[in-house]
Amino acid sequence: MRFWQCYKCTSNVQQGFTLLEMIVVLVIIGLLAGLVGPNLFKQADKAKIQTAETQVKMIRGALHTLRLDIGRLPTQEEGLKILMSKPADDNVAQFWKGPYIDGGVPLDPWKRDYVYSSVASEFEPFSLYSLGADGKEGGEGDNQDLGYLPAR
């Protein structure tokens, strides 16, 4: 038998992966996902915390601008809504030059409203914070409250 004849005989044979080879590849992919996946989720959690801190600072700046215009901070009842719409009091409304935030007051990264209170925090004459990932007061790590917390 000559070389060209052997080649011709085997050219119609189908080649592919065996079941064992496929299982080995799937196991390797699973191991990589198990190692890389948790690190990606940690980065996503860090990004949410940084976003919340940045948004709190942005809202803080808008509150200070509002304070310069109307001469006071929002009341507890007015809350952060006053950053977007004129107050009902005509004496205050005439000085209002808003809206003070483009696109509205954002939700925190966990899709909840920021908490505003006229109670002073350690560094500001108001409190403004996110309740963190768990949506409850207090907490540690991803669940901690972020922003200007009420002085305790």
RAUR-V97217 format. One record per residue. N is the residue number from 1. RES is the residue in three letters. SS is DSSP state (A for helix, B for strand, O for the rest). PHI is phi in degrees with one decimal (NA if undefined). OMEGA is omega in radians with two decimals (none if undefined). Layout:
BEGIN
n=N res=RES ss=SS phi=PHI omega=OMEGA
n=N res=RES ss=SS phi=PHI omega=OMEGA
END
This chain:
BEGIN
n=1 res=MET ss=O phi=NA omega=-3.13
n=2 res=ARG ss=O phi=-91.9 omega=-3.10
n=3 res=PHE ss=A phi=-57.8 omega=-3.09
n=4 res=TRP ss=A phi=-67.0 omega=3.11
n=5 res=GLN ss=A phi=-71.3 omega=3.13
n=6 res=CYS ss=A phi=-65.5 omega=3.13
n=7 res=TYR ss=A phi=-63.1 omega=-3.13
n=8 res=LYS ss=A phi=-64.3 omega=-3.11
n=9 res=CYS ss=A phi=-69.1 omega=-3.06
n=10 res=THR ss=A phi=-93.5 omega=-3.07
n=11 res=SER ss=O phi=-70.6 omega=-3.14
n=12 res=ASN ss=O phi=-88.7 omega=-3.13
n=13 res=VAL ss=O phi=-77.5 omega=3.13
n=14 res=GLN ss=O phi=-82.0 omega=3.11
n=15 res=GLN ss=O phi=-117.0 omega=3.13
n=16 res=GLY ss=O phi=-168.6 omega=3.13
n=17 res=PHE ss=O phi=-89.0 omega=3.05
n=18 res=THR ss=O phi=-84.2 omega=3.12
n=19 res=LEU ss=A phi=-60.4 omega=3.14
n=20 res=LEU ss=A phi=-63.2 omega=3.11
n=21 res=GLU ss=A phi=-62.2 omega=3.12
n=22 res=MET ss=A phi=-63.4 omega=3.13
n=23 res=ILE ss=A phi=-64.5 omega=3.12
n=24 res=VAL ss=A phi=-60.9 omega=3.13
n=25 res=VAL ss=A phi=-63.7 omega=3.13
n=26 res=LEU ss=A phi=-63.8 omega=3.09
n=27 res=VAL ss=A phi=-64.3 omega=3.12
n=28 res=ILE ss=A phi=-62.8 omega=3.12
n=29 res=ILE ss=A phi=-62.1 omega=3.11
n=30 res=GLY ss=A phi=-62.5 omega=3.10
n=31 res=LEU ss=A phi=-64.2 omega=3.11
n=32 res=LEU ss=A phi=-62.7 omega=3.13
n=33 res=ALA ss=A phi=-64.1 omega=3.11
n=34 res=GLY ss=A phi=-66.5 omega=3.13
n=35 res=LEU ss=A phi=-84.8 omega=-3.05
n=36 res=VAL ss=A phi=-85.1 omega=-3.06
n=37 res=GLY ss=A phi=-53.2 omega=-3.13
n=38 res=PRO ss=A phi=-59.4 omega=3.11
n=39 res=ASN ss=A phi=-65.9 omega=3.10
n=40 res=LEU ss=A phi=-65.9 omega=3.13
n=41 res=PHE ss=A phi=-67.0 omega=3.08
n=42 res=LYS ss=A phi=-62.6 omega=3.13
n=43 res=GLN ss=A phi=-65.2 omega=3.11
n=44 res=ALA ss=A phi=-64.9 omega=3.10
n=45 res=ASP ss=A phi=-66.1 omega=3.09
n=46 res=LYS ss=A phi=-62.3 omega=-3.14
n=47 res=ALA ss=A phi=-64.0 omega=3.11
n=48 res=LYS ss=A phi=-65.0 omega=3.12
n=49 res=ILE ss=A phi=-63.9 omega=3.12
n=50 res=GLN ss=A phi=-64.5 omega=3.10
n=51 res=THR ss=A phi=-63.6 omega=3.12
n=52 res=ALA ss=A phi=-61.3 omega=3.13
n=53 res=GLU ss=A phi=-62.6 omega=3.13
n=54 res=THR ss=A phi=-67.4 omega=3.14
n=55 res=GLN ss=A phi=-65.1 omega=3.11
n=56 res=VAL ss=A phi=-61.5 omega=3.11
n=57 res=LYS ss=A phi=-65.1 omega=3.12
n=58 res=MET ss=A phi=-64.9 omega=3.13
n=59 res=ILE ss=A phi=-65.6 omega=3.09
n=60 res=ARG ss=A phi=-57.5 omega=3.11
n=61 res=GLY ss=A phi=-61.5 omega=3.11
n=62 res=ALA ss=A phi=-64.9 omega=3.11
n=63 res=LEU ss=A phi=-64.8 omega=3.11
n=64 res=HIS ss=A phi=-68.3 omega=3.07
n=65 res=THR ss=A phi=-64.7 omega=3.08
n=66 res=LEU ss=A phi=-59.1 omega=3.14
n=67 res=ARG ss=A phi=-61.1 omega=3.09
n=68 res=LEU ss=A phi=-64.1 omega=-3.10
n=69 res=ASP ss=A phi=-74.8 omega=-3.02
n=70 res=ILE ss=A phi=-100.5 omega=3.05
n=71 res=GLY ss=O phi=87.6 omega=3.11
n=72 res=ARG ss=O phi=-159.5 omega=3.05
n=73 res=LEU ss=O phi=-85.7 omega=3.09
n=74 res=PRO ss=O phi=-62.1 omega=3.01
n=75 res=THR ss=O phi=-77.1 omega=3.10
n=76 res=GLN ss=O phi=-59.1 omega=-3.11
n=77 res=GLU ss=O phi=-69.1 omega=-3.14
n=78 res=GLU ss=O phi=-69.5 omega=3.13
n=79 res=GLY ss=A phi=56.8 omega=-3.10
n=80 res=LEU ss=A phi=-80.9 omega=3.13
n=81 res=LYS ss=A phi=-61.6 omega=-3.12
n=82 res=ILE ss=A phi=-65.6 omega=3.08
n=83 res=LEU ss=A phi=-69.8 omega=-3.08
n=84 res=MET ss=O phi=-109.2 omega=-3.09
n=85 res=SER ss=O phi=-136.6 omega=-3.10
n=86 res=LYS ss=O phi=-60.2 omega=3.05
n=87 res=PRO ss=O phi=-70.7 omega=-3.11
n=88 res=ALA ss=O phi=-71.0 omega=-3.12
n=89 res=ASP ss=O phi=-69.8 omega=-3.11
n=90 res=ASP ss=A phi=-63.1 omega=3.12
n=91 res=ASN ss=A phi=-64.5 omega=3.13
n=92 res=VAL ss=A phi=-90.6 omega=-3.06
n=93 res=ALA ss=A phi=-60.7 omega=-3.12
n=94 res=GLN ss=O phi=-65.3 omega=-3.13
n=95 res=PHE ss=O phi=-98.3 omega=-3.10
n=96 res=TRP ss=O phi=-69.5 omega=-3.10
n=97 res=LYS ss=O phi=-124.5 omega=-3.06
n=98 res=GLY ss=O phi=-82.5 omega=0.07
n=99 res=PRO ss=O phi=-71.5 omega=-3.02
n=100 res=TYR ss=O phi=-96.1 omega=3.09
n=101 res=ILE ss=O phi=-134.1 omega=3.09
n=102 res=ASP ss=O phi=-67.6 omega=3.07
n=103 res=GLY ss=O phi=81.7 omega=3.11
n=104 res=GLY ss=O phi=94.6 omega=3.11
n=105 res=VAL ss=O phi=-71.5 omega=-3.07
n=106 res=PRO ss=O phi=-73.5 omega=2.94
n=107 res=LEU ss=O phi=-82.2 omega=3.08
n=108 res=ASP ss=O phi=-71.1 omega=-3.08
n=109 res=PRO ss=O phi=-60.2 omega=3.12
n=110 res=TRP ss=O phi=-100.1 omega=3.04
n=111 res=LYS ss=O phi=66.0 omega=3.06
n=112 res=ARG ss=O phi=-124.5 omega=3.10
n=113 res=ASP ss=O phi=-68.4 omega=2.98
n=114 res=TYR ss=O phi=-73.5 omega=3.14
n=115 res=VAL ss=B phi=-92.4 omega=3.06
n=116 res=TYR ss=B phi=-115.9 omega=3.09
n=117 res=SER ss=B phi=-143.9 omega=3.10
n=118 res=SER ss=O phi=-79.6 omega=3.05
n=119 res=VAL ss=O phi=-74.0 omega=-3.08
n=120 res=ALA ss=O phi=-66.8 omega=2.99
n=121 res=SER ss=B phi=-98.5 omega=-3.11
n=122 res=GLU ss=O phi=-63.9 omega=-3.03
n=123 res=PHE ss=O phi=-114.1 omega=-3.07
n=124 res=GLU ss=O phi=-130.2 omega=3.10
n=125 res=PRO ss=O phi=-79.3 omega=3.10
n=126 res=PHE ss=O phi=-146.1 omega=3.04
n=127 res=SER ss=B phi=-114.3 omega=3.12
n=128 res=LEU ss=B phi=-149.1 omega=-3.06
n=129 res=TYR ss=B phi=-159.4 omega=3.02
n=130 res=SER ss=B phi=-103.9 omega=3.13
n=131 res=LEU ss=O phi=-82.8 omega=3.09
n=132 res=GLY ss=O phi=78.7 omega=-3.02
n=133 res=ALA ss=O phi=-65.3 omega=-3.07
n=134 res=ASP ss=O phi=-85.2 omega=3.12
n=135 res=GLY ss=O phi=73.1 omega=-3.12
n=136 res=LYS ss=O phi=-122.3 omega=3.11
n=137 res=GLU ss=O phi=-64.5 omega=-3.14
n=138 res=GLY ss=O phi=81.1 omega=3.12
n=139 res=GLY ss=O phi=108.3 omega=3.13
n=140 res=GLU ss=O phi=-132.3 omega=3.12
n=141 res=GLY ss=A phi=62.7 omega=-3.14
n=142 res=ASP ss=A phi=-67.5 omega=-3.10
n=143 res=ASN ss=A phi=-89.9 omega=-3.09
n=144 res=GLN ss=O phi=-70.0 omega=3.06
n=145 res=ASP ss=O phi=-74.2 omega=-3.06
n=146 res=LEU ss=B phi=-123.7 omega=3.07
n=147 res=GLY ss=B phi=130.0 omega=-3.14
n=148 res=TYR ss=B phi=-98.6 omega=-3.04
n=149 res=LEU ss=O phi=-83.2 omega=3.11
n=150 res=PRO ss=B phi=-59.2 omega=3.10
n=151 res=ALA ss=O phi=-65.2 omega=-3.12
n=152 res=ARG ss=O phi=-116.5 omega=none
END
